[in-house]
């Protein structure tokens, strides 16, 4: 039986840091994908993902389950690490504006996803960076609104409304076949 994040975190906080490996295995692909959506560079995404987990391990003692889930907490660390990356590298880019395909070793599937994503890219660019981030977390990463709200620092209802508006805008602008392809990119 799989242990809950809360129990694993409590064990880590008691000094059983080898338990952190369970959290790493559970979240590394999700965090890498999230970072890669924002960075669009494989090596940088790998480096940032490592930094995220090092920071999480270093700060595991300060995590309070009463303030939210471990998943939301580590996504916040990832968002802040991405921001730090852009600040320290002095890249002149909108850090809220990068997105891409999920990492996968299946080249054929990656090419198919890339073709489909390119077809909807012009429509996604019409959305604000926050709307795109909401769609990434909700559609591609299948996150509940509660955790998205925690990560973005907004209320759950505000996230639902923003998501609904973004999807409504996509439905209005996007041909039906491209909208379906967008939803199938998960």
N, C-alpha and C positions, 0 to 999 in steps of 0.2 A: 504494500500500500504506500502510495506517495505521501510524503510529509507536506504539510502546508508551509507556505512561505513564512508565516508567522512563527511556527515552531523552529524552522531552520534558522531564522534570524535570531531568535532567542538563544538557540544553541551557540551561534556565532558570538553573540554578545557575552556568553558565559565563558568564552575562550576556545570553543571548539571550531576554530577557523577553517578546518578541513571541510566542514559542512557548507562553506561558501561555494565550493565546487558544484554542489547541487543547484544552487541558484545560478551560477555561471552557465551550466549546461542548459538550464531551462530558458534563460533569457539571452544568451549570446547571439543567436541568429536574429531574434527580434530587434535587439539593439543595433546590431550591425546593419540590418535592413533599414532601420529608421535613420541611422547616421548616413548610410549610403544614399538614401532619398535626398538628404540635405546637402551632401558634399559632392556627389557624383564623381568620386575618384576612389578607386578600389584601395590603394595603399593608404591613403589618408583616412579612409573609413575604417580600415583595419587598425591603424594607429590610435585613432580616437576611441574606437571600441575598447581597446586595451586600457586606455586611460580611464574610461568610464568605470570599468570594473576595478581598477586599482583604487580609484577614488571611493567607490562604493565599499570596498573592503576596508579602506582606511577609516571611513566614517560610519561603518556598520554599528558602532557603539552608540551613535547619536540618533539612529533611526528609531522612531516611535510609531508603533503600529496604530496607536490611537489617532494619529494625524493623517493616516492614509495607508494605502497598500505599498508593498515593496515594489511592485511593478511601476506604479506612478512615480515613486521616489527615484527609481533608477532611470526612468525616462526624463525626469527633471535634470538629473545629473548629466544625461546625454545631451539634452538641449543646451545646458550651460557650457558643457565641454565643447560643443560645436561653436557656440558664440566665442568662447575663449580662443579656439583655433583660428577663427577669422580675425579676431582682434590682434593676435600675436603674429599672424602671417601677413597682416596689412593688405589683405586682398580687397580690392575695390569691387565688392559685389554685395548685393542684397542677401544677407544670410537667411532671410525668411523665404527666399525665392527659388531655392534649388530643390529638385526632385528627380527621381529616376526609377529604374527597374529594380525589383528585388534581386539579390544575389542568388545565383543558382548555377551549378556546374553543368546542367543540361543545355548544351549549346543550341540544339534545335528548338527547345522550348523558349530559351532566351531570345532567339531570333524572332519567333512567332510573337512573343510578348512585345518585343521592340517594334515590330511592324504595327501591331494593334495600338500600342501606346502612342506611336508617332501619328496615327490617324486621329487620336483625340487630343493630342498635345495643344493644338491651336485653341481648342475650346477650354482646356484647363488653364491656359494662360490668361483667359478672361477673368478667372477667379482671383481673389486676393490671396496672398501667401497664407494667411490664416485659414481661409476656406480650403485651400489645397492641403494644408496640414491636417485639418479636420477630416477630409476625405481619405487621406493616407492612413490616418490612425483608425478611422471607423471602417472603411471598406477593405483596405489591404491588410491591416494588422488586426482587424476584428476586435477592437477595444471597446469596452462599454463606455457610455457617456460619462459615467461617474469618474472613471480614471482619466478620460480625456480632459474633463473639467479640472481635475486635480493638476494635471500636467500643464495646462494652459493658464491656470490661475483664474478660471472663470466659473460661473455657476453651471450646474448641469443643464438647467433649462436654457441658458444662453447658448450653450454648445448645441443643444438640440435644435434651437431656432436657426442658428447659423448654418448648421448642417442641412437642415430642411431647405433653407434659402439657396444654398449652394447647389444642392441636388435639383431643386426646382429650376434654377438658372440653367444647369446642364441639360435637363430634360427639354427645356424650351429651345435652347440653342443647338443641341446635338441631334443629329439624325438618330432615329431609334436604334439602328444597327450599331452605331458607334457607342451609344449609351450602354447597350447590352455588353459590348466588347469591354468597355471600361469596367463594368461590374464583374466581368469574368476574369479580369487581370489578377485577381487575388492569388 
